[in-house]
Amino acid sequence: MLFGVYTTLGAIIDDISASYKYSDKEAAIFGAVFVASGVVGAFVISTFLDKYNAYLKALRLVCFGGLASGIIMKYTIAMGPEYFEYACVNIGVAGFFIVPIIPVSFGFAVELTYPVSEAMSNGTMGLVSQVLSVIVTIVATRLADNDPGYCIDLFLVMIAIGCVASIFIKEDLRRINL
């Protein structure tokens, strides 16, 4: 779910920001801040994973951090261009938590599905996430055209589903324990 939000948000950030009267330049800055802070977050969280192998803790951190920052982002971006700096900071925090879903989820999937090959595990996850992303992008684009708040609500619901699902996952690190 978070990977779908990440992909969709990257695709339609311009539509969402334009609805709130941000310029194309400001939308581009939003995208750059989201990705740059996400790369930093992925580095930090991947380093944590390498050191402690705490995949479930990292997954929950990413999920719940993404939900909290997404809720705040809904309101800061809606305040309009006069609060651009606040929106940038919050989009950066959202990126810090949402983008690391890529290394966390792919690494965790490999651990949970061992002895299935990494290529099969990651390929299946990639396929499902990309199909979901296409569907969500179509729906979110239509929502952003009518009311961008509904689009962000869709993202928040998806992240919340990911949060709830993370509660029921058991950390069975088969490959590491072998």
HELIX and SHEET records of a PDB file:
HELIX    1   1 LEU A    2  SER A   19  1                                  18    
HELIX    2   2 ASP A   24  TYR A   52  1                                  29    
HELIX    3   3 TYR A   55  ALA A   78  1                                  24    
HELIX    4   4 PRO A   81  TYR A   83  5                                   3    
HELIX    5   5 PHE A   84  ILE A   98  1                                  15    
HELIX    6   6 ILE A  101  THR A  113  1                                  13    
HELIX    7   7 GLU A  118  ASN A  146  1                                  29    
HELIX    8   8 PRO A  148  ILE A  167  1                                  20    
HELIX    9   9 ARG A  174  ASN A  177  1                                   4    
END                                                                             
